[in-house]
Amino acid sequence: MTEQDLISTVIRPEIRALSAYKVADATGYIKLDAMENPYTWPEEIKAEWLKVIHAAEINRYPDPEAKSLCRILKEYNQIPAESDILLGNGSDEIIQLLLMALPGSATVMAPEPSFVMYKQIAQCLGLNYQGLPLHADTFELDLNLTLATIKSQQPEIIFLAYPNNPTGNLFDSSAIEQIIRQSKGLVIIDEAYAPFTNFSFINQLTNYKNLLVMRTVSKLGLAGLRLGFIAGDSMIINQLNKARLPYNINILTQCSVKFALTHPDMFTEQTEILCSERARMFLQLSTLKDIRPCPSAANFILFRTAKDKATDIFNALKNQGILIKNLSPQKGLLSDCLRVTIGKPEENNAFIKALKNAI
């Protein structure tokens, strides 16, 4: 038996048809490609944190339900008392857990373009994935088409990133409410970029039994800890919890996030700086010839270049030591599009200077 025969025998066709998720090597670059918070902690806070880490009993299994961390996250995120939450090793694990719980014939829907893992994990599990195309000019939901597709197919899960990634815009909230009411399945509002906007569906959780809100601490500045959570009706969360692997949140993540959230002022200050820089970057991009930035409520800006120039500009930036995200190879509505994460002021200045050179 050849290696190819073996792979064909043991690996499902859906997996063989996929491409692995690739992460660019950022060594030596100003890293503006992954929507990370560029700021670390002051030394005095790091010293306090190390004391917490020092006391962690790494010889013991962590609390399998992370009960004390759940209480802190509910309070920090102002989640209604009647709602419950479930934690995951980043949002990716929660998406996987949600989709694993579905019957094999289930339909999953999400706007396109949106976060790639909705589609990738659904296809990996052999589910029926249905993309919902956005309006080309605004990246807004095509509400009539969306509602008609929901009515005809009645998906078990709909994912709506709010703000959307990679476009950065907030979908119309009244349109989202219509989608929730029209749907017989679950509607997942992915609020990964909640720190950078004042709009949220957290306070709507008690109004709709089929609404779940997903968040992460990654964009807050804790990406390396890999912690996400989903909130919603306690009966639904209880069912999802049956599919969660035990001890999925390690003890270092649990104690580190609990410690970090005792310093909310630090994160507020950092996100305020990033929002200010986002506004400055948008204005600077708007002045450049053949560059069209899209309004953003996240910590990144998507911008469109002149036709067939995106990859050339991406490579020119890379040659100048700036790494951003080239979305143009995805084609469709993202043709000629690049995405830049908002960094520190000096990093953003370096990007703008390099971009001017590139165009």
ABEGO torsion letter per residue (X at the ends): XBAAAAAAAABBAAAAABBBBBBBBABGBBBAAAGBBABBBBAAAAAAAAAAAAABBAABBBBAAGAAAAAAAAAAAGBBAABBBBBBBEAAAAAAAAAAABBAABBBBBBOBBBAAAAAAAAAAGBBBBBBBBBAAAGBBBAAAAAAAAAAAGBABBBBBOBBOAAGBBBBAAAAAAAAAABABBBBBBAAAAAABABBAAAAAAABAABBBBBBAAAAGAAAAGBBBBBEBAAAAAAAAAABBBGABBAAAAAAAAAAAABAAAAAAAAAAAAAAAAAAAAAAAABBGBBBBBBABABBBBBBBBGAAAAAAAAAAAAGBBBBBAAAAEEAABGBBBBBBBBAAAAAAAAAAAAAAX
